[in-house]
Amino acid sequence: MHNLFLSLVLSSLLMTSAFAERHPARPAAAKPSTKLYEIRIYYPTPGKYAEIVDRFRQYTTKIFAKHGMENIGYWTPTDTSRKELIYILAYPSREAREASWQAFGSDPEWKGVVAKTEANGKLVDHVDQIFMMESELSPAVKTVAKQPERTFELRTYTPARGKLTNLLTRFRDHTQKLFTNHGMTNVAYWITTEADGKQPKLIYILAHPSEAEGKQHFDDFRKDPEWVKVKAESEKNGPLTDKVESVYMKPTDYSPLR
């Protein structure tokens, strides 16, 4: 009886080990950062595009850091007709963000920079702001400068009503892996924080060797039989998105993320 019990135990252990080899456990997902992220898009006054980009290079990024703002990345659209400076900052919290901007705005050094650079008129016409939190989908957001220089793609998804969870599940279970299979680098994923109870959006950044290769990789991705099947199955009850926006961007020479 004793030998029979030992044999059963040994057999069970062997079966468990074999199953584990065939079905390895997924590593525990890292908890997303609790930082607040902010995308800021600057639209310069006519003729001032180069000057606003240069002011960030010479002064602004350094004063941001002085006041506890984390410079993540600075980009300009590859479409040169779009005169925009797109950048992302990170803060420990919303409260820290408000305190940092108040200190920045009242800093004598910054006031001196504004007086100097705007002697012949304002540089910025208006600014768009988007607040976000890191998604559980996101790799750790690392400000690394890789060579050769990469092209980045900022993608914004407006989910269909009530479909955000389904969209995130599809990204987690299928889309991100397929992006990687097709030569695209998943850089960061965020969920927007919306006012007035609006449904949040999914915003993410991909990196490509170039814009042309990025577009080719996306074409290949869309034709991939696995993606075609996943998309059809996940949208049996209707599309998961109402709108998808894409901006290809080149990093500035002072962008921490390049």
C-alpha positions as CSV (number, residue, x, y, z in Angstrom):
1,M,0.0,0.0,0.0
2,H,2.8,2.4,0.9
3,N,4.6,1.7,-2.4
4,L,1.3,2.2,-4.3
5,F,0.8,5.6,-2.6
6,L,4.3,6.7,-3.5
7,S,3.8,5.6,-7.1
8,L,0.6,7.6,-7.4
9,V,2.2,10.7,-5.9
10,L,5.2,10.3,-8.3
11,S,2.9,9.8,-11.3
12,S,0.9,12.9,-10.3
13,L,4.1,15.0,-10.0
14,L,5.3,13.9,-13.4
15,M,2.0,14.7,-15.1
16,T,1.9,18.2,-13.4
17,S,5.5,18.8,-14.6
18,A,4.7,17.8,-18.2
19,F,1.6,20.0,-18.2
20,A,3.6,22.9,-16.9
21,E,6.2,22.5,-19.7
22,R,3.4,22.5,-22.3
23,H,1.5,25.4,-20.7
24,P,3.9,27.7,-19.0
25,A,2.4,30.2,-16.6
26,R,2.2,33.8,-17.9
27,P,4.5,36.1,-15.9
28,A,2.5,38.4,-13.6
29,A,1.8,41.7,-15.3
30,A,3.6,44.7,-13.9
31,K,1.3,47.2,-12.3
32,P,1.0,50.3,-14.5
33,S,2.6,53.5,-13.2
34,T,0.4,55.9,-11.2
35,K,2.0,58.9,-12.8
36,L,-0.1,61.4,-14.6
37,Y,0.9,61.9,-18.3
38,E,0.1,64.9,-20.4
39,I,0.3,65.3,-24.1
40,R,0.7,69.0,-25.1
41,I,0.4,70.1,-28.7
42,Y,1.6,73.6,-29.5
43,Y,0.4,75.4,-32.5
44,P,2.7,78.4,-33.2
45,T,1.7,81.8,-34.4
46,P,2.4,82.1,-38.2
47,G,6.1,82.1,-39.0
48,K,7.2,81.2,-35.5
49,Y,7.4,77.4,-35.8
50,A,11.2,77.1,-35.8
51,E,11.4,79.6,-32.9
52,I,9.1,77.7,-30.6
53,V,10.9,74.4,-31.4
54,D,14.2,76.2,-30.6
55,R,12.9,77.8,-27.4
56,F,12.2,74.3,-26.0
57,R,15.7,73.2,-27.1
58,Q,17.5,76.1,-25.4
59,Y,15.3,76.8,-22.3
60,T,12.0,75.2,-21.7
61,T,12.9,71.6,-21.2
62,K,15.5,72.5,-18.6
63,I,13.1,74.7,-16.7
64,F,10.5,72.0,-16.8
65,A,13.0,69.6,-15.2
66,K,13.9,72.2,-12.6
67,H,10.2,72.2,-11.4
68,G,9.8,68.4,-11.2
69,M,8.3,67.8,-14.6
70,E,9.6,64.7,-16.4
71,N,10.4,65.2,-20.1
72,I,9.3,62.1,-21.9
73,G,9.4,63.0,-25.6
74,Y,9.3,65.8,-28.1
75,W,8.2,65.3,-31.7
76,T,7.3,67.2,-34.9
77,P,4.9,65.6,-37.5
78,T,6.6,64.1,-40.6
79,D,3.9,65.9,-42.6
80,T,5.6,69.2,-42.8
81,S,2.3,71.0,-43.5
82,R,1.4,70.4,-39.9
83,K,3.1,73.1,-37.9
84,E,2.9,71.4,-34.5
85,L,5.2,70.6,-31.6
86,I,3.9,67.5,-29.8
87,Y,5.4,66.6,-26.5
88,I,4.7,64.5,-23.4
89,L,5.4,65.3,-19.8
90,A,4.9,63.1,-16.7
91,Y,4.1,64.0,-13.1
92,P,3.8,62.1,-9.8
93,S,0.2,63.1,-9.5
94,R,-2.4,65.7,-10.6
95,E,-1.6,67.8,-7.6
96,A,2.1,67.7,-8.4
97,R,1.3,68.8,-11.9
98,E,-0.7,71.8,-10.8
99,A,2.1,72.8,-8.3
100,S,4.8,72.4,-10.9
101,W,3.0,74.5,-13.5
102,Q,2.3,77.3,-11.0
103,A,6.0,77.4,-10.0
104,F,7.1,77.3,-13.7
105,G,4.8,80.2,-14.6
106,S,6.1,82.4,-11.8
107,D,9.8,81.5,-12.2
108,P,11.8,84.7,-12.9
109,E,14.1,82.7,-15.2
110,W,11.1,81.6,-17.4
111,K,9.7,85.1,-17.4
112,G,13.0,86.4,-18.7
113,V,13.0,83.7,-21.4
114,V,9.5,84.8,-22.5
115,A,10.5,88.5,-22.6
116,K,13.6,87.7,-24.7
117,T,12.0,85.2,-27.2
118,E,8.7,87.1,-27.6
119,A,10.1,90.6,-28.1
120,N,8.7,90.5,-31.6
121,G,5.4,88.8,-30.8
122,K,4.0,85.7,-29.2
123,L,5.3,82.4,-30.4
124,V,2.3,80.2,-29.5
125,D,-1.2,80.6,-30.9
126,H,-2.9,77.9,-28.8
127,V,-2.2,74.6,-27.0
128,D,-4.1,71.3,-26.9
129,Q,-3.9,69.2,-23.7
130,I,-4.7,65.5,-23.1
131,F,-4.3,63.9,-19.7
132,M,-3.7,60.2,-19.4
133,M,-2.8,57.3,-17.1
134,E,-0.6,54.4,-18.1
135,S,-2.6,51.4,-19.2
136,E,-2.0,47.8,-18.0
137,L,-1.2,47.1,-21.6
138,S,1.9,49.3,-21.6
139,P,5.5,48.3,-21.4
140,A,7.4,50.3,-18.9
141,V,7.8,53.8,-20.4
142,K,11.5,54.3,-20.8
143,T,13.1,57.5,-22.2
144,V,15.8,55.8,-24.4
145,A,17.5,57.3,-27.4
146,K,18.2,54.5,-29.9
147,Q,20.3,54.5,-33.0
148,P,19.6,54.7,-35.9
149,E,16.9,57.3,-35.3
150,R,13.4,55.9,-35.3
151,T,10.1,57.3,-36.5
152,F,7.2,57.3,-34.0
153,E,3.5,56.9,-34.6
154,L,1.0,58.4,-32.2
155,R,-2.3,56.5,-32.5
156,T,-5.6,57.6,-30.9
157,Y,-8.6,55.2,-30.7
158,T,-12.1,56.5,-29.8
159,P,-13.9,53.3,-28.7
160,A,-17.5,52.5,-29.7
161,R,-19.9,53.1,-26.8
162,G,-19.3,50.5,-24.1
163,K,-16.5,48.8,-26.1
164,L,-13.3,50.1,-24.4
165,T,-12.9,46.9,-22.3
166,N,-13.3,44.7,-25.4
167,L,-10.8,46.8,-27.3
168,L,-8.2,46.6,-24.5
169,T,-8.8,42.8,-24.3
170,R,-8.1,42.5,-28.0
171,F,-4.9,44.5,-27.8
172,R,-3.7,42.4,-24.8
173,D,-4.6,39.0,-26.2
174,H,-3.8,39.5,-29.9
175,T,-2.9,43.0,-31.3
176,Q,0.3,43.8,-29.5
177,K,1.8,40.4,-30.3
178,L,0.9,40.8,-34.0
179,F,2.4,44.3,-34.1
180,T,5.7,42.8,-32.8
181,N,5.5,40.0,-35.3
182,H,5.2,42.6,-38.1
183,G,8.3,44.6,-37.0
184,M,6.5,47.3,-34.9
185,T,7.7,48.3,-31.5
186,N,5.1,48.8,-28.7
187,V,6.4,51.9,-26.9
188,A,3.7,53.0,-24.5
189,Y,-0.1,52.7,-24.0
190,W,-2.3,55.1,-22.1
191,I,-6.0,55.6,-21.2
192,T,-7.2,59.2,-21.3
193,T,-8.8,60.9,-18.3
194,E,-12.0,62.6,-19.6
195,A,-14.1,65.3,-18.1
196,D,-17.9,65.1,-17.8
197,G,-18.1,61.3,-17.7
198,K,-17.0,60.8,-21.3
199,Q,-15.7,57.4,-22.3
200,P,-11.9,57.4,-22.2
201,K,-9.8,56.9,-25.3
202,L,-6.8,54.6,-25.9
203,I,-3.7,56.4,-27.0
204,Y,-0.5,54.6,-27.8
205,I,2.9,55.0,-29.5
206,L,4.6,52.7,-31.9
207,A,8.2,53.0,-33.2
208,H,9.2,52.2,-36.8
209,P,12.5,52.2,-38.6
210,S,10.9,54.8,-41.0
211,E,7.5,56.1,-41.9
212,A,7.5,54.1,-45.2
213,E,8.3,50.9,-43.3
214,G,5.7,51.7,-40.6
215,K,3.0,52.0,-43.3
216,Q,4.1,48.8,-45.0
217,H,4.2,46.9,-41.7
218,F,0.6,48.1,-41.0
219,D,-0.5,46.9,-44.4
220,D,1.0,43.5,-43.8
221,F,-0.6,43.4,-40.3
222,R,-4.1,44.2,-41.7
223,K,-3.7,41.3,-44.3
224,D,-2.4,38.8,-41.7
225,P,-4.9,35.9,-41.6
226,E,-4.7,35.7,-37.8
227,W,-5.6,39.4,-37.5
228,V,-8.4,39.0,-40.1
229,K,-9.9,36.2,-38.0
230,V,-9.4,38.0,-34.6
231,K,-11.0,41.2,-35.9
232,A,-14.0,39.3,-37.3
233,E,-14.6,37.3,-34.1
234,S,-14.2,40.4,-31.8
235,E,-16.6,42.5,-33.9
236,K,-19.5,40.1,-34.3
237,N,-21.6,42.6,-32.4
238,G,-20.2,45.6,-34.1
239,P,-17.0,47.6,-34.5
240,L,-14.9,48.2,-31.3
241,T,-13.9,51.7,-32.5
242,D,-15.7,54.8,-33.8
243,K,-12.5,56.6,-34.9
244,V,-8.8,55.9,-35.3
245,E,-6.3,58.7,-35.7
246,S,-2.6,58.4,-36.6
247,V,0.3,60.9,-36.7
248,Y,3.7,59.9,-37.8
249,M,6.4,61.9,-36.0
250,K,10.1,62.5,-35.9
251,P,11.8,63.1,-32.5
252,T,13.5,66.5,-32.0
253,D,17.2,66.4,-31.3
254,Y,16.5,67.2,-27.6
255,S,13.8,64.5,-27.1
256,P,14.7,62.0,-24.3
257,L,12.7,59.3,-26.2
258,R,14.2,58.9,-29.6
